[in-house]
Amino acid sequence: MDIIKTLTEELNITTEQVKNTIKLIDEDNTIPFIARYRKELTGGLNDEILREFYQRLNYLRNLESRKEQVIRLIDEQQKLTPDLKLQIDNATTLTLVEDLYLPYKSKKRTRATIAREKGLEELANIILSQMGEDIDEVATRFIDEEKGVADITSAIDGAKDIIAENISDNAVYRGFIRDKTLEEAQIVTKVKDEKKDEKQVFKMYYNYQESVKTIPPHRILAINRGEKEKIITAKIDIDIEVILNYLARQIITTKNFPILKEAIADSYKRLIAPSIERDIRNELTQKAEESAVNVFKKNLYQLLMIRPLAGHTILGLDPGFRTGCKIAVVDETGKKLANTVVYPTIPKEDIENTKKTLLELIKKYNVTIIAIGNGTASRESEKVVADMIKESGIKVSYVIVNEAGASVYSASKLATHEFPNDDVGTRSAVSIARRLQDPLAELVKIDPQSIGVGQYQHDINQKRLEESLGGVVESAVNEVGVDINTASASLLQYVSGIKKSVSENIVTYREENGAFNSRTEIKKVKGLGPKVFEQCAGFLRIIGGKNLLDATGVHPESYKVANKLIEKGKYDKVDIASLAIEFEVGEPTLVDIIKELEKPGRDPRADMPSPILHSEVLEIEDLEVGMKLKGTVRNIVDFGAFVDIGVHQDGLVHLSQMADRYVKHPLDVVKVGDIVDVYVLSVEPKVRKISLSMKKKEN
């Protein structure tokens, strides 16, 4: 296989782009660095395409490695023919390579193995030749009681076992059956133990079937979970006669050969069908996981890129019942100023003292926004806060903050190090407040799987999910850039080229030597050699340092060009093509430098919508069908989007209600953090269910 040609065709890019990108990857350059600072070589491939490129390159290289291994193993058996070698060389998937290797693969003792040990392979070949001989008469020659072949029947049965395994090992037959099953089969589910499904989450799958070809990813993951919890069973169902007739046409040349028909049926039912079903279920699961991971990645990226509410002193409130609501006030930089506990909810319901405490803290520290976690007791806490604002007339707003993962952070070693004298509730309240100030800086402290903007994330291959989400965090961090003098080690370790040990060394150096004054000084950090510096320097910012360019996304390797541009001035009137020749620099790099000089230190998150600020509470009972509301998209799944409309329970905009046109996937219409107009379709207060629509309301 020509890997370069394959990548060129699959990604629809030029051969030159492929060759250059492979070279850059093999030279240990990171994806963010390649995407941002090597555009001339890649032809401007963005971060997302480069990550796809990297994954596909690894797959194709593993495929080639496995081909070489399989060819060597078959050759060692002296069974490698030129035709077989060509088939393996031309295979485009690992599945096909394994199909071709199957007949030569070491097997456990099978019925066919035992039959061969009894000397029945010759009889199997005679039967397959269909030369018109009397099989019963031929079979008598193979009777051998010492070998365990007592009579004609046992001789023929053993031969049929060999034939069945040979049919099963045929890569062409398997390929046809797999393709036919994928095209025409149904996945059928039945209830196994309804009692285990107390909330009837899997009710629709109690007696259900859908085409394998069209079943959506989220239903595959739901079926897998239902099976895992032993609530339902699932199987792949296809018209067996279609398969048996195909095999008969390939194998039987005589009009009526019942022995071969029996061997074919046994081969399919006992050997091929279970194997193909496993393959297809695995393939469906892999595709479903890929879809779920992609949705999770897009959701996570948008959540990380939510616009920060900078310049505010924020009161974070982590709601609770028995243990009370933990309060933490943080200043504009995220530093904790105060903390306490209030008990506005059951069992104490000390509402008046809660309001009094909140007012005192707001006035003392000039709090402008209250961040309320959306977990347990959130709705009750929100009502107390809203009543306090209304009664006091104080100028302060509140925001409901997604607190997913806050408890994970608060119990972590990092949180213990940051706040050694505080309990987990106080740490959680600080995290909730900081999420509003700078979502990216705070969320990087949490395992991405725990952030809660995915679908069936616990049913997905966790290693694959971790790798994918780590890439998303890395992309977001490097797109925004990091202030090296204020960033935590958690944030720094996502910067291009910087590993965890180096991120910790940066913080240690900062604590021992004070703030960095220039990017050049970064080289003094232990473990930060020339290659690491090259990869990370452009993404690290030094605000108020010796060199103004250190506060921008201009890479040190381009400082000479940037200084020449500064001397020229009037960036909006330059001729890019001629200036690129004059400065001996690529046009994409020149364009990027100009953008940085026009808006130095610009935060790309500034283009994102601001969070919706509230001052009054809205109860689910206040909702009426047809009511128009503004909401924030909190999560996106394959079948719709969950929108926060200021009620404790997010409402669902089903895929069918997202637009007045056909929508293939919710991500085609909205993203996490979007502010959208919605209409209430239905409300079920008892089960806390709200259905919304984004379609334009007809007059």
C-alpha positions as CSV (number, residue, x, y, z in Angstrom):
1,M,0.0,0.0,0.0
2,D,1.2,3.5,-0.9
3,I,0.5,5.3,2.4
4,I,1.1,8.8,0.8
5,K,-1.3,8.1,-2.0
6,T,-3.9,6.7,0.4
7,L,-3.8,9.8,2.7
8,T,-3.8,12.1,-0.4
9,E,-7.0,10.5,-1.7
10,E,-8.8,10.1,1.7
11,L,-8.1,13.6,3.0
12,N,-8.4,15.2,-0.4
13,I,-5.1,17.0,-0.1
14,T,-1.9,17.2,-2.2
15,T,1.0,14.8,-2.2
16,E,3.3,17.6,-1.1
17,Q,1.1,18.3,1.9
18,V,1.1,14.7,2.9
19,K,4.9,14.3,2.6
20,N,5.6,17.5,4.5
21,T,3.1,16.7,7.3
22,I,4.5,13.1,7.7
23,K,8.0,14.6,8.0
24,L,6.9,17.2,10.6
25,I,5.2,14.5,12.6
26,D,8.2,12.2,12.4
27,E,10.4,15.1,13.7
28,D,8.3,15.1,16.9
29,N,6.5,18.4,16.2
30,T,3.2,18.7,18.1
31,I,-0.1,19.1,16.3
32,P,-0.7,22.6,17.6
33,F,2.8,23.7,16.6
34,I,2.4,22.3,13.1
35,A,-1.1,23.8,12.7
36,R,0.0,27.3,13.9
37,Y,3.6,27.7,12.8
38,R,4.2,25.4,9.8
39,K,1.3,26.5,7.5
40,E,3.6,26.9,4.5
41,L,4.6,23.2,4.7
42,T,1.1,21.8,5.4
43,G,-0.8,24.1,3.1
44,G,-2.7,25.5,6.0
45,L,-4.1,22.2,7.4
46,N,-6.1,23.0,10.6
47,D,-5.8,21.3,13.9
48,E,-8.8,19.0,13.4
49,I,-7.6,17.7,10.0
50,L,-4.0,17.2,11.3
51,R,-5.3,15.1,14.2
52,E,-7.3,13.0,11.8
53,F,-4.2,12.8,9.6
54,Y,-2.1,11.6,12.6
55,Q,-4.6,8.9,13.6
56,R,-5.0,7.6,10.0
57,L,-1.2,7.6,9.5
58,N,-0.8,5.4,12.6
59,Y,-3.5,3.0,11.4
60,L,-2.0,2.7,8.0
61,R,1.5,2.1,9.4
62,N,0.1,-0.5,11.8
63,L,-1.7,-2.1,8.9
64,E,1.6,-2.3,6.9
65,S,3.4,-3.7,9.9
66,R,0.7,-6.4,10.4
67,K,0.9,-7.3,6.7
68,E,4.6,-7.9,6.9
69,Q,4.1,-10.0,10.0
70,V,1.4,-12.1,8.4
71,I,3.4,-12.7,5.2
72,R,6.4,-13.8,7.3
73,L,4.3,-16.2,9.4
74,I,2.7,-17.8,6.4
75,D,6.1,-18.0,4.6
76,E,7.6,-19.8,7.6
77,Q,4.9,-22.5,7.0
78,Q,6.0,-22.7,3.4
79,K,2.4,-21.9,2.3
80,L,2.9,-18.4,0.8
81,T,1.9,-18.2,-2.8
82,P,2.4,-15.2,-5.1
83,D,-1.3,-14.8,-5.4
84,L,-1.8,-14.9,-1.6
85,K,1.0,-12.4,-1.0
86,L,-0.6,-10.0,-3.6
87,Q,-3.9,-10.3,-1.8
88,I,-2.3,-9.4,1.6
89,D,-0.3,-6.6,0.0
90,N,-3.5,-5.1,-1.5
91,A,-5.6,-5.4,1.7
92,T,-6.9,-2.1,2.8
93,T,-8.1,-3.0,6.3
94,L,-6.8,-5.0,9.3
95,T,-10.0,-7.1,9.1
96,L,-9.3,-8.3,5.6
97,V,-5.6,-9.1,6.6
98,E,-6.9,-11.2,9.5
99,D,-9.4,-13.0,7.2
100,L,-6.6,-13.9,4.8
101,Y,-4.4,-15.1,7.6
102,L,-7.2,-17.2,9.3
103,P,-6.5,-20.5,7.4
104,Y,-2.9,-20.4,8.5
105,K,-3.4,-19.2,12.0
106,S,-2.6,-21.5,14.9
107,K,-6.0,-22.7,16.3
108,K,-7.1,-24.5,19.4
109,R,-8.1,-28.1,18.9
110,T,-11.2,-27.9,16.9
111,R,-13.5,-30.6,15.5
112,A,-11.7,-30.2,12.2
113,T,-8.3,-30.6,13.8
114,I,-9.4,-33.8,15.5
115,A,-10.8,-35.1,12.1
116,R,-7.4,-34.3,10.4
117,E,-5.6,-36.2,13.2
118,K,-7.8,-39.2,12.3
119,G,-6.6,-39.0,8.7
120,L,-9.9,-37.8,7.2
121,E,-8.6,-34.8,5.2
122,E,-8.3,-36.9,2.1
123,L,-11.9,-38.0,2.4
124,A,-12.9,-34.3,2.8
125,N,-11.0,-33.5,-0.4
126,I,-12.7,-36.4,-2.3
127,I,-16.1,-35.1,-1.2
128,L,-15.3,-31.5,-2.2
129,S,-14.1,-32.8,-5.7
130,Q,-17.6,-34.0,-6.4
131,M,-16.3,-36.6,-8.9
132,G,-19.3,-38.8,-8.7
133,E,-17.8,-41.5,-6.5
134,D,-20.0,-43.5,-4.0
135,I,-19.1,-41.6,-0.8
136,D,-20.2,-44.4,1.5
137,E,-18.0,-46.8,-0.4
138,V,-15.0,-44.4,-0.3
139,A,-15.6,-43.7,3.4
140,T,-15.1,-47.4,4.3
141,R,-11.4,-47.0,3.4
142,F,-11.0,-44.5,6.2
143,I,-12.5,-46.6,9.0
144,D,-9.9,-47.1,11.6
145,E,-11.0,-48.0,15.2
146,E,-7.5,-47.2,16.6
147,K,-7.9,-43.6,15.3
148,G,-11.5,-43.4,16.6
149,V,-13.2,-43.8,13.2
150,A,-15.6,-46.6,14.0
151,D,-17.9,-46.5,11.0
152,I,-18.9,-44.8,7.7
153,T,-21.0,-42.2,9.6
154,S,-18.1,-41.1,11.9
155,A,-15.8,-40.9,8.8
156,I,-18.2,-38.7,6.8
157,D,-19.0,-36.5,9.9
158,G,-15.3,-35.9,10.4
159,A,-14.8,-35.0,6.8
160,K,-17.8,-32.6,7.0
161,D,-16.1,-30.9,10.0
162,I,-13.0,-30.3,7.9
163,I,-15.0,-29.0,5.0
164,A,-17.0,-26.7,7.3
165,E,-13.8,-25.2,8.7
166,N,-12.3,-24.8,5.2
167,I,-15.4,-22.9,4.1
168,S,-15.3,-20.7,7.3
169,D,-11.6,-19.9,6.6
170,N,-12.3,-18.7,3.1
171,A,-11.6,-14.9,3.0
172,V,-13.8,-14.4,-0.1
173,Y,-16.8,-16.1,1.4
174,R,-16.4,-14.2,4.7
175,G,-16.1,-10.9,2.8
176,F,-19.4,-11.5,0.9
177,I,-21.2,-12.7,4.0
178,R,-20.0,-9.7,6.1
179,D,-21.0,-7.2,3.4
180,K,-24.4,-8.9,2.9
181,T,-25.1,-8.9,6.6
182,L,-24.1,-5.3,6.9
183,E,-26.4,-4.5,4.0
184,E,-29.5,-6.6,4.8
185,A,-29.4,-7.8,8.5
186,Q,-31.5,-6.5,11.4
187,I,-30.4,-6.0,15.0
188,V,-33.1,-7.6,17.1
189,T,-33.5,-7.0,20.9
190,K,-35.7,-8.7,23.4
191,V,-36.3,-8.1,27.1
192,K,-34.3,-10.4,29.4
193,D,-35.1,-9.1,32.9
194,E,-37.6,-6.2,33.1
195,K,-37.2,-6.1,36.9
196,K,-33.7,-4.7,36.6
197,D,-34.9,-1.8,34.5
198,E,-36.7,0.0,37.4
199,K,-36.9,3.3,35.5
200,Q,-37.7,1.6,32.2
201,V,-34.8,3.3,30.5
202,F,-34.6,0.4,28.0
203,K,-38.3,-0.1,27.5
204,M,-38.2,0.7,23.8
205,Y,-35.7,-2.2,23.3
206,Y,-37.9,-4.9,25.0
207,N,-39.1,-6.0,21.6
208,Y,-37.3,-4.0,19.0
209,Q,-35.6,-4.4,15.6
210,E,-33.8,-2.0,13.3
211,S,-31.6,-2.3,10.2
212,V,-27.9,-2.8,10.9
213,K,-27.3,-0.4,8.0
214,T,-29.2,2.5,9.3
215,I,-29.3,2.2,13.1
216,P,-27.9,5.4,14.7
217,P,-24.9,5.4,16.9
218,H,-26.7,6.4,20.1
219,R,-29.0,3.4,19.9
220,I,-26.1,1.0,19.4
221,L,-24.5,2.3,22.7
222,A,-27.9,2.1,24.4
223,I,-28.3,-1.5,23.3
224,N,-24.8,-2.3,24.4
225,R,-25.5,-0.9,27.9
226,G,-28.8,-2.7,28.2
227,E,-27.0,-6.0,27.4
228,K,-24.2,-5.2,29.8
229,E,-26.8,-4.6,32.6
230,K,-28.5,-7.9,31.6
231,I,-31.8,-6.2,30.9
232,I,-32.1,-7.0,27.2
233,T,-30.5,-9.4,24.7
234,A,-29.5,-8.5,21.2
235,K,-28.6,-10.5,18.1
236,I,-28.0,-9.9,14.4
237,D,-30.7,-11.5,12.3
238,I,-30.5,-12.2,8.6
239,D,-32.3,-14.5,6.1
240,I,-30.1,-17.6,6.4
241,E,-31.3,-19.0,3.1
242,V,-29.7,-16.1,1.2
243,I,-26.3,-17.0,2.7
244,L,-26.7,-20.7,2.3
245,N,-27.7,-20.4,-1.3
246,Y,-24.7,-18.2,-2.0
247,L,-22.3,-20.7,-0.5
248,A,-23.9,-23.6,-2.3
249,R,-23.5,-21.8,-5.6
250,Q,-19.8,-21.3,-4.9
251,I,-19.1,-24.8,-3.7
252,I,-21.6,-27.3,-5.1
253,T,-21.2,-28.3,-8.8
254,T,-23.3,-31.4,-8.7
255,K,-27.1,-30.9,-8.7
256,N,-27.8,-32.7,-5.5
257,F,-25.1,-33.2,-2.9
258,P,-26.7,-33.4,0.6
259,I,-23.3,-34.0,2.4
260,L,-21.9,-30.7,1.1
261,K,-25.2,-28.9,1.9
262,E,-25.0,-30.2,5.5
263,A,-21.4,-29.1,5.7
264,I,-22.2,-25.6,4.4
265,A,-25.1,-25.2,6.8
266,D,-22.9,-26.3,9.7
267,S,-20.1,-24.0,8.6
268,Y,-22.3,-21.0,8.5
269,K,-24.4,-21.6,11.7
270,R,-21.6,-22.9,13.9
271,L,-18.5,-21.1,12.7
272,I,-19.2,-18.2,10.3
273,A,-22.4,-16.6,11.7
274,P,-21.1,-16.2,15.3
275,S,-17.8,-14.8,14.1
276,I,-19.4,-12.4,11.6
277,E,-21.9,-11.3,14.3
278,R,-19.0,-10.5,16.7
279,D,-17.2,-8.6,13.9
280,I,-20.3,-6.6,13.0
281,R,-21.2,-5.8,16.6
282,N,-17.7,-4.7,17.1
283,E,-17.7,-2.6,14.0
284,L,-21.1,-1.0,14.9
285,T,-19.7,-0.3,18.4
286,Q,-16.5,1.3,17.0
287,K,-18.5,3.5,14.7
288,A,-20.9,4.5,17.5
289,E,-18.0,5.2,19.8
290,E,-16.3,7.3,17.1
291,S,-19.5,9.3,16.7
292,A,-19.9,9.7,20.5
293,V,-16.3,10.7,20.9
294,N,-16.6,13.3,18.0
295,V,-19.7,14.8,19.7
296,F,-18.0,14.8,23.0
297,K,-14.9,16.5,21.5
298,K,-16.9,19.3,19.8
299,N,-19.0,19.8,23.0
300,L,-15.9,19.9,25.2
301,Y,-14.1,22.3,22.9
302,Q,-17.0,24.8,22.9
303,L,-17.3,24.5,26.7
304,L,-13.5,25.2,27.1
305,M,-13.8,28.2,24.7
306,I,-16.8,29.8,26.5
307,R,-16.2,33.5,27.0
308,P,-14.6,34.3,30.4
309,L,-16.3,36.8,32.7
310,A,-13.1,38.7,33.5
311,G,-12.8,41.6,36.0
312,H,-15.5,40.3,38.4
313,T,-15.4,39.4,42.0
314,I,-17.6,36.3,42.2
315,L,-19.3,34.4,44.9
316,G,-19.4,30.7,44.3
317,L,-22.2,28.7,45.8
318,D,-22.0,24.9,46.0
319,P,-25.6,23.8,46.9
320,G,-26.4,21.1,49.3
321,F,-29.1,19.9,51.7
322,R,-27.9,18.2,55.0
323,T,-24.4,19.6,54.9
324,G,-25.5,23.1,53.8
325,C,-24.4,25.3,50.9
326,K,-20.7,26.0,50.8
327,I,-19.8,29.6,49.9
328,A,-16.5,31.0,48.5
329,V,-15.7,34.5,47.3
330,V,-12.9,34.9,44.8
331,D,-11.4,38.1,43.5
332,E,-10.8,39.1,39.8
333,T,-7.7,36.8,39.7
334,G,-9.4,33.8,41.2
335,K,-7.8,34.2,44.6
336,K,-10.1,33.1,47.5
337,L,-11.1,36.0,49.8
338,A,-13.6,34.3,52.1
339,N,-15.6,31.2,52.7
340,T,-18.4,30.0,54.9
341,V,-21.4,27.7,55.0
342,V,-25.1,28.6,55.0
343,Y,-28.2,26.4,55.5
344,P,-31.1,27.6,53.4
345,T,-32.4,24.2,52.5
346,I,-33.9,21.3,54.4
347,P,-33.5,20.2,57.1
348,K,-32.5,23.6,58.7
349,E,-34.1,26.0,56.2
350,D,-32.3,28.9,57.8
351,I,-33.3,31.2,54.9
352,E,-33.1,34.6,56.7
353,N,-29.5,34.1,58.0
354,T,-28.5,32.8,54.6
355,K,-29.7,36.0,52.9
356,K,-28.0,38.1,55.6
357,T,-24.7,36.3,55.1
358,L,-24.9,36.6,51.3
359,L,-25.6,40.4,51.6
360,E,-22.7,40.9,54.0
361,L,-20.3,39.1,51.7
362,I,-21.6,40.9,48.6
363,K,-21.1,44.3,50.2
364,K,-17.8,43.6,51.9
365,Y,-16.1,42.3,48.8
366,N,-18.0,44.1,46.1
367,V,-19.3,40.9,44.5
368,T,-21.0,41.5,41.2
369,I,-22.0,38.0,40.2
370,I,-23.1,34.9,42.1
371,A,-22.2,31.5,40.5
372,I,-24.6,28.7,41.6
373,G,-23.7,25.1,40.9
374,N,-26.4,23.1,39.1
375,G,-26.3,20.0,41.3
376,T,-28.4,18.9,44.2
377,A,-30.4,21.6,45.9
378,S,-29.6,24.1,43.1
379,R,-33.2,25.1,42.5
380,E,-33.8,25.7,46.2
381,S,-30.6,27.7,46.5
382,E,-31.4,29.7,43.4
383,K,-34.8,30.8,44.8
384,V,-33.2,32.1,48.0
385,V,-30.6,34.0,46.0
386,A,-33.2,35.5,43.7
387,D,-35.5,36.5,46.6
388,M,-32.5,38.1,48.3
389,I,-31.6,40.2,45.2
390,K,-35.3,41.3,44.8
391,E,-35.8,42.2,48.5
392,S,-32.5,44.0,48.9
393,G,-32.5,45.8,45.5
394,I,-28.7,45.2,45.4
395,K,-27.1,45.3,42.0
396,V,-25.9,41.8,41.6
397,S,-26.8,39.0,39.1
398,Y,-26.5,35.2,39.3
399,V,-25.6,32.5,36.9
400,I,-26.3,28.7,37.0
401,V,-22.9,27.0,36.4
402,N,-22.5,23.4,35.2
403,E,-20.6,21.9,38.1
404,A,-19.9,18.5,36.5
405,G,-16.5,17.4,37.7
406,A,-16.2,19.9,40.5
407,S,-16.4,17.2,43.1
408,V,-13.7,15.3,41.2
409,Y,-11.4,18.3,41.4
410,S,-12.2,19.1,45.0
411,A,-11.1,15.7,46.2
412,S,-7.9,15.7,44.0
413,K,-4.3,16.1,45.0
414,L,-4.2,19.4,43.1
415,A,-7.1,20.9,45.1
416,T,-5.5,19.7,48.3
417,H,-2.3,21.4,47.3
418,E,-4.1,24.6,46.3
419,F,-6.4,24.7,49.4
420,P,-4.8,22.5,52.1
421,N,-6.9,24.0,54.9
422,D,-10.3,23.8,53.2
423,D,-12.8,21.0,52.9
424,V,-14.0,19.6,49.6
425,G,-17.2,21.7,49.7
426,T,-15.2,25.0,49.9
427,R,-12.9,23.9,47.1
428,S,-15.9,23.0,45.0
429,A,-17.4,26.4,45.6
430,V,-14.1,28.1,44.5
431,S,-14.1,25.9,41.4
432,I,-17.6,26.9,40.5
433,A,-16.8,30.6,40.8
434,R,-13.6,30.3,38.8
435,R,-15.4,28.4,36.0
436,L,-17.3,31.6,35.4
437,Q,-14.1,33.8,35.4
438,D,-12.0,31.5,33.2
439,P,-13.6,28.2,32.2
440,L,-10.5,27.0,30.3
441,A,-8.1,27.6,33.2
442,E,-10.4,25.8,35.7
443,L,-11.7,22.9,33.6
444,V,-8.2,21.8,32.6
445,K,-7.8,20.7,36.3
446,I,-10.5,18.1,35.8
447,D,-10.3,14.8,33.9
448,P,-12.1,15.6,30.6
449,Q,-14.3,12.5,30.9
450,S,-15.8,14.0,34.2
451,I,-16.9,17.3,32.7
452,G,-20.2,15.8,31.5
453,V,-20.8,17.2,28.1
454,G,-20.9,13.8,26.3
455,Q,-23.2,11.0,25.6
456,Y,-22.7,7.4,26.9
457,Q,-19.2,8.5,27.8
458,H,-18.9,5.7,30.4
459,D,-19.7,3.1,27.7
460,I,-16.9,4.1,25.4
461,N,-13.4,2.8,25.3
462,Q,-11.9,4.9,28.0
463,K,-8.3,5.0,26.6
464,R,-9.6,6.1,23.2
465,L,-11.8,8.8,24.9
466,E,-9.0,10.0,27.1
467,E,-6.6,10.4,24.1
468,S,-9.2,12.2,22.0
469,L,-10.3,14.6,24.7
470,G,-6.8,15.3,25.7
471,G,-6.2,16.5,22.1
472,V,-9.2,18.8,22.4
473,V,-8.0,20.4,25.6
474,E,-4.5,20.8,24.0
475,S,-6.1,22.5,21.0
476,A,-8.1,24.9,23.1
477,V,-5.3,25.8,25.4
478,N,-2.9,26.5,22.6
479,E,-5.5,28.5,20.6
480,V,-6.0,30.8,23.5
481,G,-2.4,31.0,24.7
482,V,-1.2,30.8,28.3
483,D,0.2,33.5,30.6
484,I,3.3,31.7,31.9
485,N,3.4,34.0,35.0
486,T,-0.1,33.1,36.3
487,A,-0.9,29.7,34.8
488,S,-1.1,26.6,37.0
489,A,0.9,23.4,36.2
490,S,-2.4,21.8,35.1
491,L,-2.8,24.4,32.4
492,L,0.8,24.5,31.4
493,Q,1.0,20.7,30.8
494,Y,-1.4,21.2,27.8
495,V,0.9,23.7,26.1
496,S,2.5,22.4,23.0
497,G,5.6,20.3,23.8
498,I,5.4,20.7,27.6
499,K,5.1,17.5,29.6
500,K,3.8,17.3,33.2
501,S,7.3,17.3,34.8
502,V,8.3,20.4,32.8
503,S,5.0,22.2,33.7
504,E,5.8,21.6,37.4
505,N,9.4,22.8,36.9
506,I,8.0,26.1,35.3
507,V,5.9,26.7,38.4
508,T,8.8,25.9,40.7
509,Y,11.2,28.2,38.8
510,R,8.5,31.0,39.0
511,E,8.2,30.5,42.8
512,E,11.9,30.6,43.3
513,N,12.9,33.4,40.9
514,G,9.8,35.5,40.5
515,A,8.0,36.3,37.3
516,F,9.5,35.6,33.8
517,N,10.5,38.8,32.1
518,S,11.1,37.3,28.6
519,R,10.5,34.2,26.5
520,T,14.2,33.7,26.4
521,E,14.3,33.2,30.2
522,I,12.0,30.2,29.7
523,K,15.0,28.2,28.5
524,K,16.4,28.3,32.0
525,V,13.7,25.9,33.2
526,K,14.9,22.4,33.9
527,G,14.0,20.0,31.1
528,L,13.0,22.8,28.7
529,G,15.5,22.2,25.9
530,P,15.7,23.7,22.4
531,K,13.1,21.4,20.9
532,V,10.6,22.0,23.7
533,F,11.2,25.8,23.5
534,E,10.6,25.7,19.8
535,Q,7.3,23.9,20.3
536,C,6.0,25.9,23.3
537,A,7.4,29.5,23.0
538,G,4.7,30.9,20.6
539,F,1.9,29.7,22.9
540,L,3.3,31.1,26.1
541,R,2.6,34.8,26.9
542,I,4.5,37.2,29.0
543,I,2.4,40.2,29.9
544,G,4.4,43.4,30.6
545,G,7.7,41.9,29.9
546,K,10.8,43.3,28.2
547,N,9.7,42.6,24.7
548,L,6.1,43.5,23.6
549,L,6.1,40.6,21.1
550,D,6.4,38.1,24.1
551,A,2.7,39.0,24.9
552,T,1.6,37.9,21.4
553,G,1.2,34.7,19.4
554,V,4.2,35.7,17.2
555,H,6.8,32.9,17.5
556,P,10.3,34.1,18.5
557,E,11.6,32.6,15.2
558,S,9.6,35.4,13.4
559,Y,10.5,38.3,15.6
560,K,12.8,39.8,12.9
561,V,9.9,39.8,10.5
562,A,7.6,41.3,13.1
563,N,10.0,44.1,13.9
564,K,10.3,44.9,10.2
565,L,6.5,45.1,10.0
566,I,6.4,47.4,13.1
567,E,8.9,49.7,11.4
568,K,6.7,49.8,8.2
569,G,3.4,50.3,10.1
570,K,-0.1,50.5,8.4
571,Y,-0.5,46.7,8.3
572,D,-3.9,47.0,6.6
573,K,-2.4,48.5,3.5
574,V,0.5,46.2,2.8
575,D,0.8,44.0,-0.3
576,I,1.1,40.5,1.3
577,A,2.6,38.8,-1.7
578,S,5.4,41.3,-2.4
579,L,6.1,41.8,1.3
580,A,6.5,38.1,1.9
581,I,9.2,38.0,-0.9
582,E,10.9,41.1,0.6
583,F,10.9,39.6,4.1
584,E,11.7,36.1,2.9
585,V,8.7,34.6,4.8
586,G,5.7,32.6,3.8
587,E,2.4,34.4,3.2
588,P,0.4,32.5,5.8
589,T,3.0,33.3,8.5
590,L,3.0,36.9,7.4
591,V,-0.8,37.1,7.6
592,D,-0.7,35.6,11.1
593,I,2.0,38.1,12.3
594,I,-0.1,41.0,11.0
595,K,-3.2,39.8,12.8
596,E,-1.2,39.5,16.1
597,L,0.2,43.0,15.7
598,E,-3.2,44.5,14.9
599,K,-4.7,43.0,18.1
600,P,-1.9,42.0,20.4
601,G,-2.9,39.6,23.1
602,R,-6.4,39.1,21.7
603,D,-8.4,36.3,23.3
604,P,-10.3,34.3,20.6
605,R,-12.9,33.5,23.3
606,A,-14.0,37.2,23.1
607,D,-16.1,36.3,20.1
608,M,-18.2,33.8,22.1
609,P,-21.5,34.8,23.6
610,S,-21.6,35.9,27.3
611,P,-23.4,33.8,29.8
612,I,-27.0,34.7,30.5
613,L,-27.2,36.6,33.8
614,H,-30.4,36.2,36.0
615,S,-31.9,38.2,38.8
616,E,-35.3,36.4,39.0
617,V,-36.0,32.7,39.4
618,L,-38.1,30.7,37.0
619,E,-39.8,27.5,38.2
620,I,-40.8,24.6,36.0
621,E,-44.4,25.3,37.1
622,D,-44.1,28.8,35.6
623,L,-43.6,27.4,32.1
624,E,-46.5,27.4,29.7
625,V,-46.8,25.8,26.3
626,G,-45.9,28.3,23.6
627,M,-43.7,30.5,25.9
628,K,-40.7,32.0,24.2
629,L,-37.4,31.9,26.2
630,K,-33.7,32.5,25.8
631,G,-31.5,29.6,26.8
632,T,-27.9,28.4,26.8
633,V,-27.0,25.1,25.1
634,R,-25.5,23.0,27.8
635,N,-25.0,19.6,26.0
636,I,-25.4,18.1,22.6
637,V,-26.2,14.5,21.8
638,D,-27.0,12.6,18.6
639,F,-30.8,13.1,19.0
640,G,-30.9,16.7,20.1
641,A,-29.6,19.5,22.4
642,F,-30.2,20.2,26.1
643,V,-30.8,23.8,26.8
644,D,-30.7,25.7,30.1
645,I,-33.7,28.0,30.2
646,G,-33.3,29.2,33.8
647,V,-35.1,26.3,35.3
648,H,-33.4,23.6,37.4
649,Q,-34.1,21.0,34.7
650,D,-32.6,21.5,31.2
651,G,-35.1,21.2,28.3
652,L,-34.6,19.0,25.3
653,V,-34.7,20.3,21.8
654,H,-35.2,17.1,19.8
655,L,-33.4,16.9,16.4
656,S,-36.8,17.2,14.7
657,Q,-37.4,20.6,16.4
658,M,-34.1,22.2,15.7
659,A,-34.9,24.0,12.4
660,D,-37.6,24.4,9.8
661,R,-35.4,22.3,7.5
662,Y,-34.0,18.8,7.6
663,V,-31.2,18.5,10.2
664,K,-28.8,15.6,10.0
665,H,-27.1,16.2,13.3
666,P,-27.6,18.9,16.1
667,L,-24.0,20.1,15.7
668,D,-25.0,21.3,12.2
669,V,-27.2,23.9,14.0
670,V,-25.9,24.7,17.5
671,K,-22.8,24.3,19.7
672,V,-22.3,24.2,23.5
673,G,-22.5,27.7,24.9
674,D,-24.7,29.1,22.2
675,I,-27.5,31.4,23.3
676,V,-30.7,30.4,21.5
677,D,-34.4,31.3,21.3
678,V,-36.7,28.4,22.2
679,Y,-40.4,27.8,22.5
680,V,-41.9,25.5,25.1
681,L,-43.6,22.5,23.4
682,S,-44.6,20.5,26.5
683,V,-43.9,20.4,30.3
684,E,-44.2,17.4,32.6
685,P,-43.4,18.8,36.1
686,K,-43.8,15.4,37.9
687,V,-41.1,13.8,35.9
688,R,-39.1,17.1,35.4
689,K,-39.3,16.8,31.6
690,I,-39.3,19.9,29.3
691,S,-39.6,19.7,25.5
692,L,-38.5,22.7,23.5
693,S,-38.5,23.8,19.9
694,M,-36.1,26.1,18.0
695,K,-38.5,26.3,15.0
696,K,-39.9,29.6,14.1
697,K,-43.3,29.9,15.8
698,E,-46.2,30.2,13.3
699,N,-48.6,33.2,14.0
